[in-house]
Amino acid sequence: MKDETPARARRAEPQPDPILDTSEDSDEPAFSWLTETGTHKSPAPDGTGEDGAGEGHGTARGVRNEADSTEPDSTEADRTEAGSPGTGSTAGSPAAGATAAMAAAAPPSGSLNQPGSFDQPESRAGRKAAEAAVEEPEPVSTRENSPVFREQHPTSALQVRPPREEVERRNAERESAANAKPVAPRVMQVLLAIFFPFVLLILAVRAVTSPLFLWVEYNRPGFPGDGYGFSTDDRMTYGSYAVDYLSNWAGPRYLGDLVHRSGDKLFKDGEVSHMADVKLVILSTFGAGVLLVLVSLIAILYLRRRSSGGVRRGLFAGSIITLVLILGLGTLAALGWQQFFTEFHRIFFAEGSWTFSMDDTLIRLFPGQFWIDAGIVIAGLVLVASLVTLVLTWPTRRRRGLVKDRAGAAAVEPAGQE
């Protein structure tokens, strides 16, 4: 079937555009009449020459402006009866009548704030406002009723001052830590002071066990000659073999194979055995001396970098110790050389292995006067070295001032680098 419904005829006349101008609208919310109080705003006066539609629009806008009035004791009905500039000329319009009826049906604004009022507002916003007015204020602090402890100030623990005794103890610990000196420099100074006399003594022994001292001793005036026929040249030749044997790595055959011009052995087996024992003691002493020198050099290098004046103090203390030892040993040797010599041999050698007859080669090459002179030379070298060290390291005012200046410069340099 065909739809024969006649279509609407199109109007040739242009239709007027709807009123979309919002410049004259107010900022009041649409339901401002539900609020408890409002701010009274008077609508802008409209022209009276407009048509019916324009008058109705102006009347509705005037009613909304009156609903936002701030007077608490006036109602919408009173404002409607009193009239406003925007509703005076349009009081009889249907829109104005409907708006006035709605305003009259709304409850007074004062009734929302009365807890004992039985008139409940019909709107949801009104009920919420009434409940908020009746509801009691919530306590400010619930810390006492809460099962969880809440600290008032999270950083209050940092403000608690410890007891006075604890503060004094901490301050004392800080001062002691600041004033305490490092242990390592002191240990190095003590080691340097202890090793110094032994190093000097070993160096002096090495100087005596040399061909130079042997030549000086055999050729000095007053040295006793050999009563069994050795000349000075013979002593120098055979004695050099014995001295060289003490410092080289040769075995006992180095001395055992030596013979006289007549073909007899120069050294007996007992003499060779004793010289082997002496060689062991001498080499051990020289090895210990090398080790002490290395440790002393390490201590000196460490103290030069870490302790201002530490080397001077260590050597000064070592020189004093050396002087005390040399003076003590020299006094014992002067009071009884033979007893001193005997006790010295008993310390390092077995009993009976170091005693010989007067015609044995060792006694002819190294008589008693030789050992006395060797002891004097050793003591003299050690004494001179210790005295020179004592003078060079004596803590004078000038040296103390230099030490203080260097310490201050060392303290300022790291601060400047930071």
Secondary structure, 3 states (H helix, E strand, C coil): CCCCCCCCCCCCCCCCCCCCCCCCCCCCCCCHHHCCCCCCCCCCCCCCCCCHHHHHHHHHHHHHHHHCCCCCCCCHHHHHHHCCCCCHHHCCCHHHHHHHHHHHHCCCHHHHHCCCCCCCCCCHHHHHHHHHHHCCCCCCCCCCCCCCCCCCCCCHHHHCCCCHHHHHHHHHHHHHHHHCCCHHHHHHHHHHHHHHHHHHHHHHHHHHCCHHHHHHHHHCCCCCCCCCCCCHHHHHHHHHHHHHHHHCCCCCHHHHCCECCCCCECCCHHHHHHHHHHHHHHHHHHHHHHHHHHHHHHHHHHHHHHCCCHHHHHHHHHHHHHHHHHHHHHHHHHHCHHHHHHHHHHHHCCCCCCCCCCCCHHHHHCCHHHHHHHHHHHHHHHHHHHHHHHHHCCCCHHHHHHHHHHHHHHHHHHHHHC
